[in-house]
């Protein structure tokens, strides 16, 4: 795992950023299908090591907070339609 210092999370110029973003996004799709964040949490835990620079950890923690809120909204409101779920993700600023 890279331990270089970057000043912002940018998946277009940094490979680790791209891997984190892509793997969390893939896990979210499965988590939404199953209404269970276990896979996304496992992916986050894989990256969240003590040596991970803060900028990466902040992104992961922010994403996971948004994922939890989105899944809670979808579950509580029994949202099954794809478009309505997409709107919940949009409201959480989870743009893909």
C-alpha positions in Angstrom: 0.0 0.0 0.0 1.3 3.4 -0.9 2.3 5.7 2.0 3.0 8.8 -0.1 1.6 12.2 0.9 -1.1 13.8 -1.3 -3.0 17.0 -0.6 -6.4 15.9 -1.8 -8.2 12.7 -2.7 -8.1 12.5 -6.5 -8.9 9.2 -8.2 -7.9 10.6 -11.6 -4.2 11.1 -10.6 -3.6 8.7 -7.7 -3.9 4.9 -8.1 -4.7 4.2 -4.5 -7.5 6.8 -4.5 -8.9 5.2 -7.6 -8.7 1.7 -6.1 -10.4 2.8 -2.9 -13.2 4.7 -4.8 -13.8 1.8 -7.2 -13.8 -1.0 -4.6 -16.0 0.9 -2.2 -18.4 1.7 -5.1 -18.6 -1.9 -6.1 -19.2 -3.0 -2.6 -22.0 -0.4 -2.2 -23.8 -2.0 -5.1 -23.8 -5.4 -3.4 -24.7 -3.8 -0.1 -27.7 -2.0 -1.6 -28.9 -5.2 -3.2 -28.6 -7.1 0.1 -29.5 -4.1 2.3 -26.4 -5.0 4.4 -23.2 -2.9 4.6 -21.0 -5.8 5.6 -19.1 -6.0 2.3 -18.6 -2.3 2.1 -17.4 -2.3 5.8 -15.0 -5.1 5.0 -13.5 -3.2 2.0 -13.2 -0.1 4.2 -11.5 -2.1 7.0 -9.0 -3.5 4.4 -7.8 0.0 3.6 -8.0 1.6 7.0 -4.6 0.6 8.4 -2.6 2.6 10.9 -0.1 3.6 8.2 -2.8 4.9 5.8 -2.4 8.6 5.3 -5.1 10.8 6.7 -6.5 12.0 3.4 -7.4 8.4 2.4 -8.8 7.6 5.8 -11.0 10.7 5.7 -12.4 9.8 2.3 -13.2 6.2 3.5 -14.8 7.4 6.7 -16.9 10.0 4.9 -18.0 7.5 2.3 -19.0 4.9 4.9 -21.0 7.6 6.8 -22.9 8.4 3.7 -23.4 4.8 2.8 -24.9 4.1 6.3 -27.2 7.1 6.0 -28.3 6.1 2.5 -28.9 2.4 3.5 -30.8 3.5 6.6 -33.1 5.8 4.5 -33.7 3.1 1.9 -34.4 0.4 4.5 -36.6 2.5 6.7 -38.7 3.8 3.8 -38.8 0.4 2.0 -37.4 2.0 -1.2 -37.2 -0.7 -3.9 -37.4 1.3 -7.2 -34.0 1.9 -8.7 -34.7 5.6 -9.5 -35.8 6.3 -5.9 -32.7 4.6 -4.6 -30.6 6.7 -7.0 -32.1 9.8 -5.6 -31.2 8.8 -2.0 -27.6 8.3 -3.2 -27.7 11.6 -5.0 -28.9 13.3 -1.8 -25.9 11.8 0.0 -23.6 13.2 -2.7 -22.6 9.8 -3.8 -22.0 10.7 -7.4 -20.6 7.9 -9.5 
